[in-house]
Amino acid sequence: AIGDKRYWANCAWDSLGVVVATGANAARIYTTCAADQQPLLIEVVDGAVVDNGALAHVLVPFRHWYDDMVFT
């Protein structure tokens, strides 16, 4: 949520992109962990992600993202 508005993104990376695209410097991203399906909160404060100990795994190296956008 950014203020009182809610947005949807299909992955953690895109959810952070929504924050940037809207020009917000604070947000709360509600999601679930892919490994164990537990609820996960990602917070952005003053334009930075707050460290909550979670890690995001990006399977495809950036240089290959556009090789197959459907898979990436």
ABEGO torsion letter per residue (X at the ends): XBEABBBBBABAAAAAAAAAAAGBABBBBBBBBAAAGBBBBBBBBGGBBBBAGBBBBBABBAAAAAABAAAX
